[in-house]
Amino acid sequence: MTTTPTPTPAPASRLRALTQHNLFWPVAVLVVLLLINVPFTPDFFSIKMTDGHLYGSLVSIVLFGSPLILVAVGMTLVIATGGIDLSVGAVVAITGALTCSYISDQADQDSLAGVFLAMGIGLVAAVVCGLWNGFLVARMGIQPIIATLIIMVAGRGVAQLITDGQIITINSEPYKLIGGGYWLTLPFSIFVVAAVVAITVALTRRTALGLLVESVGGNAEASRLVGIRSMRIKIMVYVFCALCAGIAGLMISSNTSAADGNNAGLWIELDAILAVVIGGTSLTGGRFSIGGTVVGALVIQTLTTTIYTIGVPTQTNLVFKAAVVIVVCLLQSPKFRAKVFGARFNSGSGAKGGGTPAATPTDTASTTAAAPKMEVS
């Protein structure tokens, strides 16, 4: 018996498959943004060891982008169910305010028991906010953008009530480790983010949970009819998103050793949504990509770093950021790529390539003839 060798894909086919991958354009934009910094900062890619700690621009991007990555990962699952969470910024502020307020009242701010209890109080408050959002969306049927807008507005006021409208400063070395400390030469926050991302990927891709989330986002009513508890899934993702925002709040307040109820986490919800969209997750719900979200968050943080590096005026940095985000979203659009680069970048097999080519009459007839018949007794 002879075996027919598998034909080697043509270079054009390999290029088309590469450009159709959901991570190609976000990664490409991330590389371009990193390279733009080199003319302005020649040692941009250099990493130095000082006092047993690694320092450099790349390390700083991951360090300062850690809270955004956490919030964006939680936002990904919410968006995958067809929802949205605008309250994450307020949850960041509430968590940081409660934690720092409790630590500041302690006689010994370096007490591990006191720090852990303060962190527990802050995270419990975040979970309560997530339960409230999930209850309004899943049980009461309120539109997610309206339900989460409640805590977005009221939560910021609650954070300022906790801090009395002041910035609470603390001096706790154990607490500072979370957002500003180092472990094994790297910022400790990187390990926290890596652990959260790894656990999320394991739960959503190694178990049926990810499929359940996608099915609820694709069609919640159909999911309910086949036995999936869509309400529980929605409540769970809002709680998880709030918990991620709470951990991000611990990082931000730990890095500055202060809690600012007015400015902590301000507009982080918008950056998180942009990161999710840049990563390839559709706002209509359904399929999602945790890896794409992480890349999207790094794109947002690298863009912020690049804006300051090249000296873009502060008054126009938001416009500059919006322009870059628009470019990334256009590059991810198959219709836009087809018009600009030609149809060859979007033709091919698979859903990402714009569909499969229609079968010829001969192929259809052959397939029909070869298909087995089903007999019903």
N, C-alpha and C positions, 0 to 999 in steps of 0.2 A: 504494500500500500504506500503510495507516494503522498507526501505532505506538501501542500501548496504554501510557499513562503509568504509570510505577511508582508505586504508592500510597505516600504519605508515612507512615512509622511513627507510630503514635499515641504520645503522651507516656508512657502507661503501658507500652507495649512498649519504648520507649527506656530507661525507668527499670529495667524488668525485666532488659533486656540489660546495663545498666550494673552492676546489683547482682550479676549472675551472673558477671561477669568475675573471674578468679582473683586479680587485684590490688586489687579494689575495697575489700574489708574490711580488708586489711592497711594500705593507704594511708589509709583513713578513720580507723583506730585511731591511726596515726602522726600524722595531723593533729590529732586530739583530744588526744593526749599533748602535742604541742607547744603547743597553745593553753592547756592546763592550767597550764603554767609562767608564762604572762603575768601573772596576778594576783600571783604571788609574786616574779617578776622582770620588772618593766615593760619593761626594755630587752632582753628575751630574744632578740628577733629582730634586734637591732641588730648590725652588724658594723663594727668600727673598724680603721683602718690605723695601726699603730704600728711605727716603725722599718722600714718597708717590708714588714711582715707583717700579714696579716689575722687579727684576733682576734674572738671572739664565741662565744656558746653554740652556735650551729649549727655553726661550724667545729670546736669542741671535740667535739661529738657525732660528727662524721665522723672526726675525728682518733683519738679513743679507741675508736671502733667499727671502725676499719680492721682490726686483728687478727681480730676476730670475723667480719667480712665475709669475709676470706680463708679462715678455717677453715670457715665455713659454705658457701662456694662449693665447696670440696673435698668437704665432707660431702654436698652435694647429689648429686654424681655417684655417690658410694658408695651412698647411699640409693636412688638411681634404679635401681641394679642389684639391689636387694633386700637390701643389706647395712647395716652400721652400723660406725662406727669410734669406739671409746671411748678410743683411745690418743693422740688429737691433743694433749691437754693435756700428756702426758708427752713427746711429740715437741717441743712448744714449749719445755719445760724443758731437754731434752737439747740442742737446737740452741743455745739461749741460753747454756747452761753451757759447751759446747765452744768456741763463738766467743769468749766473754769470757775464758775460761781461756787461750786461745791469745794473745789480744791483751794480756792482763795480763803474760804472760811476755816480751813484746817490749821491747827497750830503747827503741825509738821507737814509741809507740802510735799516732802520727799517720801512720805509713807506709802509703801506699795499698796497696802490695804485701802487707804483712802483714795489713791489714784484709780485702782481697779473699780472701787465702788462708784466713783464719780463717772468713769467711763460707762459702767453699767447703767447708771441713771440716764445718761445722755442717749445711749443706744435704745433703751426701753422707750424713751420719748419718741425716738425716730420710728420704732416699730408701731407705736400707737398712731402716729401720723399716717403710716402706711395702711394700717387697718381701717382708719377713717376713710382714706381715699378709696380703698377697695370696697368698703361697705357702700359708699355713695355710688360708685360706678357699677358694681356687680349686683348689689341687692336693690338699690333704689332706682337704678336705671338712668342716672344722671350722666350727661355727656362728660367724658373724661376731662376735656379742657375746662369745663365749668367746675366740676367737682374738685379738681386739683388747684384751680385758681383760688378757691376759698382759703386753703392753707398758705398758698403763695402770698396772699395779702395779709391774712390774719396772723400767720406764723411769724412773719417778719416783725409784726407788732409785739407778739408774745416774746420773741427773743430780746427786743428792746426793753420790755417790762422786766425780764429776768435780770438784765444788766443795768436797769435804771437809766437807760439811755447813755451809759458811760462805757468806756472800753475797760474791761476787767483784765488786769495783768497778773500773771502768776510767775512763780519761780520754782518749778518742779522739774528736777532732772529726769526722773522716771517717765513723766508725761512727755517731756520734750523728745524722748527717743522715738515716739511714733511718727512724727512728721519732720523732725529736724536732726534725729540721731543717726548713727552709723552702726552697722553690724557686718562683720566679715568684709571690711573695706568699702562697702556699698551703703547708700542711704537705706535705712530700715524700711521706709515706706515702699521701696521697690519690692521687698519680700512680701509685704502685706498685699500689694496689688497682685503680685504673681500668685499668691495663695488664693485670693478671691477669684481671679480669672481661671485658675486651674480647677477649682471646685465647681465653678459655673459651667465650664466646658464638660467636666466629668458628668455632672448631673443632667445636662441638656443633650449631650451627644453619646453618652455611654448608657443612658437609661431612656425610657419612653417619655420622660418629662418634656424634652425638647419637641418631640412630635406632638404631644398634647398641646403645648403652647402654640405651635404653628397651626394646628387644626382649629383651635379657638380663634386665632387671628384670621384664618382663612374663611371660616363660616361658623360663628358661635352657635347658631341655632341648629345647624346640621350636626355639630359636635355634641350638643345636648341630646339630640334625638338618638344618637348611637351610643349614649350612655356615658359620655364624658362630662364630668362635673365642671362645666365652664365657669360657674360662679366662683368655685374654690380656686380654680387656676388663676382667675383674674385677681382675686384677693391676694393670693400668694405672690404674684409678680409685683404688685404694688407694695407689699410688705418688704420684699427683697430689694426693690428699688430704694425704698426709704432707708433700709438698713445700710445699703451701699452709700447713700448720701450721708448717713450718720457717721460711718467710718471716715468718709471724706471730711466731715466737719471736725472730727478728732484730729485728723492730719493737719488741717489748715490752722486750727487754734493752737496745736502743738508746735507747729513750725514757727509761729509768731509769738508763742507764749502769751497769748491774749485772745480775748473773745470780743468781737465787734458785732453786735446784733444788727447793725445797719448795713455793713458792707461785706460781712463774711458770706461767701458763696453767692454774691450778687451777680445775676445773669448767667450763672453756671448752667442753668437749665437750658438756655439757648445754645451754649457751646456743646452741651451733651447731645442735644437733638441734632445739631450739625454734624457731630462726630458719628452718630449712628447713621445718618443719611450718607455721609461721605464713605462710610464703611460698606455701603451697599444694601442696607436693610430698608425695605419699603415702608413708608409711613402708613400705608393702607393695611399693614399687618401681614401675617403669614411667615414666610421664610426669613431667617435672620442669620447674622454672622457675627459671632463674638470676636473672632480674629480681625474682621474688617472694622469693627467698632474700636478696637485697640489701636489699629493703624490710623483710623480717623481722628481719634483723640490726640495721637502724636502729631498728626498733621496740623491740628488746631494749635497745639502748644508750640510746635516748631514755627508756625506762621507768626505767632505772637513774639517769639524770640527774634525772628527775622525782621519783623517790623521795627523793633528797637535797635537791632544791629545796623540796618541800612539807614537809620535816621529818619524814618517816616514821621512827619509831624504828628503830635498826639491828637490834634483835632481831626485828622483824617485817617487814623489807624483803623477805625471801625469800617470805613468805606473801603479801605485796602483789603481788610479781611473778607468783607462781603464779596468783593470782586474775585478774590481767589477761590472762595467757596463756590461761586457761580461757575467758574471755569471747571472746577473738579466735577460738579454735578453735570455739566454739559458733556464732559468727556465720558461720563458713565452712561450717557443716553445713547442707545443704539441708533435712533433716528438721526441724532446730531452727527455721530461718527460716520453714518452712511452718507450724509450730505457733504461733509467736509473731506473725509478720507476716501470715500468711495464705498460701494456696496460690498466689496470684497472683504472688508473688515467685519461685516455683519452676516455674511452668508455662511452657511455651514450647518452642521448637525447640532441638535440640542436646543434646549429652550433659550439658552443664552445667545445662540446664533441667530435668533429670529425665527426659529421653526425649522422643521425638516422639509426638504423638497418634496413636491407632490409626486406620487408614484405614477408611472406610465401605465397605460391600459394593459400592456403585456405583463408588467410586474404584478398588477392587481389580479389578473386572471390566474397567474401562476400561484400566487399566494392563496387565492381562494381554493384552487384545486388541491393544493398541498395541505390545507388546513384539515384537521380531523373533524369528523362529524359527531355531533352530540345527540344521543338518543335518550329520550325521556320515557321511562317505562311507567 
